[in-house]
Amino acid sequence: MENLTVIANASAPSDLPPLPTYTLSPVEPLISFIPDFYLSLLLPIAAYWILSMIFHYIDVYDIWPQYRLHTPAEILKRNHVSRYEVARDVIIQQIIQTVVGALLGLTEPEEVIGREDYDVARWATRLRLAQRALPKLLGLIGLNAAAISKNVSVSHPIIAGALAGGKYPFTMGLDVVSGSPIPAFANWEVVTAKAIYWYLVPAIQFSLAILFVDTWQYFLHRAMHMNKWLYTTFHSRHHRLYVPYAYGALYNHWFEGFLLDTLGASIGYKLAGMTARQGMIFFTASTIKTVDDHCGYSLPWDPLQHITSNNAGYHDIHHQSWGIKTNFSQPFFTFWDRLLGTMWQGETKARYERSRNAAQLKVDADKNE
């Protein structure tokens, strides 16, 4: 894409500050030798296996046994699938994920930069227009905005300008071409507009995507457990792992993996109106959270296990035979379990202890044979 200059504000009302001209140019890749398109496909997979191998190393060498949710004997005796089969099926799902991600990426316009100041100015314009409603709104409750504005004009000129409907005579600027005076934004309008553009809008986008993914996964996940055909045909494969471990996070039937994880996250990304780079963060963060939820450890210094109550310990209950019809929420928050009464409420300590002892007895019996 060649650089494109856009002259803004051609038909804007003269009493509003003019919007700046901007020049669009292609975004430089985050990593110079990898186009963002390919990086967006590689990052979630790299994050999955790097984090999984870290937990696998901790697991194999039994580095922090005090934080284990399950013993090595349980991993050996309670799971009904080999590690090879788990890795194989995860790779199949990641191939599907990559194909869908590539198709999704091809629908995206080329990422450009250069209009950030223009977009900030548009938010400032919206703030200015919103202030015009203040006198009428205050009039509805019997307040005279013009009189109040006049009374505070010396001591609080910013408040006076807002009450006057966004009139700030002290903020006038000069037109760079003609030299004539033109309206300008107040400093607070620019600061607030920047906060909205750079922080509030992205926060809303990520919140919307997270809300959608949590909702999508809760109801589909719950349906997989409540419908016998769906469970036996698709979801039972994931529950061959009674003792979850990190790289088993995406061990699913390929169709379930596509439906719950890949499709759900893709729709959430589109609904939230994210940019491609926001998508990189969202998809990679979702992957890291999913791996962490299946890691098999309750690490006191792991921030992901404390940001929300939906963590490895919470999801592990769902993998137990006695908790399989509870704790459906994943991967971020637990509000659907709370609202719909599907959160586990019983004790767990004795149940986990019985499982540990039973698995150890089987290991000991094998040694004595």
N, C-alpha and C positions, 0 to 999 in steps of 0.2 A: 504494500500500500504506500502510495506517495503521500507526502505531507499535504494536508488540506486546511486552508485558512477559512474560517467562518466569521463573517461580520454580523454581530448580534445586534438586537435592539432596534431593528429598522422601523418597527411600528409601535414601539413601547410608548405609553403615555408620558408626556413631557414632565409631569410632576414626580415621576419615579426615577431613582438613580439608574443610569444606563447600564446595561449588561456588558461585560468586557468581550472584546474580540478574542477568539482563540484559534490555535493551529493544532490540528490533529496529526499525530505521528504514531507509528506502530510501537507497541510496548517491547522493550528489550527482554530477551529471555532471562528468567531468574538465574539459570546456569548457562553460561555463554555457549557451550557446545551441545546443549540439549534443548530443542524447541519446547516451549511450554506444553504443547499438545502431547508430546511423548512423556514429558515429566509428569503430567497429570495422570497418566496411565501407570507410570512406574511407582510413584510415591506410595499409594496405598498398599501395593504388594510388598515393596521394600520395607515399609513400616511394619507390616504383618509379620514378616519372617525375621526381621532384626529383633523386634521385641519378643517374638516367640522363642527365638534361640537364646536370648538372655534368660528367659524363664526356664527354658529347657536345661540350660547349664546349671542354674540354681537347683533345679529339680534333680538332675542326674547326680550331682555332687553333694546333694543334701546340705546345702549351705546354711539355710535357716529353717531347720526342722521345727522350731518353736512356732513358726508362723504358717505352717502347712495346714490346709483344711483337711487333707487326707494323707495317709501314710503310703510309702512305696508299696507295701503289701496290698493296699486297696487298689492302687493303679494296676498292679499285676493281676489281681484276682477278680475284681468287680467289673472291669470294662469288658465289653463283648465285641471289641473290634481291635485289630492290630494297629500299631503306629504307622505301618506302611500304608494300610488302607485309608487311614485318616489323612495322611499327607497327600496321597493320590487324589482323593475326592476334593480336598481343598484346592489343589492345583487345577482340577477340572472346573471348579467354581470360579477360580480366578481367571481362567481363560475366558469363560462366559462374561465375567465382569469386565475384562479388558475389551472384548468385542463391543459390549454395550457402551462402555465408556468412550470408545473411539467413535461410535455412531453419534453419541451425544455431543462429543466435541466437534464433530463435523457440522452440527446444527448451529454452533455458536458463531457470532460475528467475530471478526478479527479484533483482538484487544488493542485499544488505542489509549494514548494519554494526551493531555493538553487542554482538556475542557474542565479541569477541576475547579479553577477559579470561577469559571462561568457557572458551574453547577452550584457552587457556594453562593454566588450572587443571586441565583434563582431562589434559593432558600431564604436569603435575606429579603428578597422582594416579597416572598410569601409572608414573612414576618411583618413587613411594612404594610401589606394589604390587610393582614389580620388586625393590625392596630386601628385601622379605619373603622372597625366595628365597635371599638371600645366606647366612644361617646354614646352611641345608641344603647349598648348593653348596660352601661351605667345609668342611663336615663330611665331604663325599665325599673330600676330600684330606687328612683327618685334622686339620683345624684347628678349634679351639673358638672360634667367633665371639663368644660371650657373654664368655668370659674375655678375649679380645683387646680387646673393646669396653670392658670395665671398666678394663683397664690403661691405655688411651689416653683415657679419658673426660675427664680434666682437661686434658691437653696438646693433644688433637685431638678436641674434642667432635663436630665434624661427621662425622669418620670413625667415631667411636664410635657415633653415631646410625645411620649406614648399616649398620654391622656388626651392630647390634642389630635389624635388620629394619625400619629407617625409624622409629625412635622418638626424637623430639627433644623432651624435656620442656620445654626452654627456649624453645620456639617457640609456646607456647600463646597463644591469643587470647581475646577476649571476644565472645560473641554480642550483636549490636547490639540485639536485642529483649529477651532475658531477662537479659543481663549475666552469664550463667554462662560458665565457661571452656570453650573448644572447641579442638580441635587446629588447628594452622596449619602451613603449609609452611615448610621451612627456606629461607633465602635462596638457597642454591645450587640447590635444586629449582626455584624460580621463575625464576632466571636461565637455567638449562639448558632449562626448558620454553619460555621465550621464544625462545631460540636455535633450538630444534627447530621451533617453530610459525612463526616469522618468516623463518628462513633455511634450515634443513635440509629441511623438507618442500617448500618451493618449489624448492629446488635439485634434489631427487629428482624432482619433477614435470617440470621442464624437461629434466633428463637423460633421463628416460624418453621424453618426447616426441621429443627429438633422436635417441635411439637408435632409436626406431621409424621415424622419417622416413628416417634414413640407411639402415636395413635395407630398408624398403619401396622406396626409390628405387634402391638398389644392384641388387636382384634384378630389379626390373621393367626398369630401364635396361639391365642386362646381357642380359635376355631379348630386349629390343628389338633388340639387336645380333646375338644368336646365332640368332634365328629370322628367316629371310629375309622371310617374309610380314609379320611385325610391323615389320621395318625398312623395307621398301619402302612399306608401307601407311601407317605412322604416323611412325616416328622419323626417316626420311630427310629429312623437311622441316626439322627442326632443324639437320641437318648440311649444309644448303645454305650455312650460315655457316661456312666454313672459317676465317674471321677474325672471331671473335666481337666484338661491341661491346655496351655496357651495355644499351641498351633492346631488344636481341635476346635477352636472357636467357630470356624466356618465349615466344619465337617457336617454336611447336610446332603440330602438328596439334591441333585443339581437343580431340579425345578423349584424346590422350596427355597434354595439359596437365591435363585434368580428372583422369585416372587417377593420374598421377605426382605432381602438385603439389597440386591442390586436395583430392582425396579423401585422399591420404596424410597431409597436414598435419591435415586435419579429424579423421581417426581417431586420430592421435597426440595431438591436443588432448583428445579425449574419453577416451582410455585413461589419460592422465595425470591426469584429474580436475581440470583447471585451472578457475579462475574466468574469467569473461568478460574481466576486465582482464588477467589473465595471458595469455589468448588474444590480446589486442591486441598485447602485447609479443612473443609467440611468432610470430605470423603476420607482423608487421612486421619483426622481426629476420630471419626466414627469407627474406623478400623482399629485404631489404638485402643479405644474404649472397649470394643468387643473382645479383643485379645485379653485385655486386662480383666474383664469380667469372667473369663474362663481360665485364668492363670493358676488357680488352685492355691493361692496364697492370700493371707490377710496381713499385708505389710503395713505397719503403722506409719511409715514415711511415704507411702504411695499416695500422691495427691488425688489421683483419680478415684481412689477408694474412700475419699472423704468429701469430695465436692458434692456428691449426692449419695443417698443411701442405696442406690442401685449399683452394687459393687460385686466383687467375686463371692463374698459370703452370702449375699442376697440371692444371687443367681444360682449358686451351688445348691441351695435348698431345693430349687426347682428341679435339679437333676437327680434328686433322691426319690426313691419309690414312694416315700411317705409325703413328699412335698410337690409331687409332679403336677398336681392340679392347682397349684398356687404360684405366686411370684412370676406371672407371665410378662411383666413389664421389662422391656429392654429397648435400646441400650442405655438411655440417659437417665430418666427419672422414673419414679414409682407411683405417680399420681393416679394412673388408671387402676392399679391394684388397690390403692386406698379408696378411691371413689366407688369401685364396683365390688369391694369386699373379697378380693382374691389374694390378699396378702397373708402369708403364713403367720399364724398367731400362736402356735404351740411351742413347747420347749424343743430344743435341738441337741443339747449337750449329751444326754443319755442315748439318743438315737445315733448320733455320730460315734459314740463310744462303742455301741454294740456292733456297728459296721466295721470299725477298726479291729475289734477283737475277733470277729468272725473271719475277716480276711487274713489276719495273722495266724489263726488256727489252721487255715488252709495251706498257708506257706510252710508252717511247721510240719504239717502232715506230709507235704511233698518231700521235705528234707529227710523225714524218717522212713520213707519208702525205699 
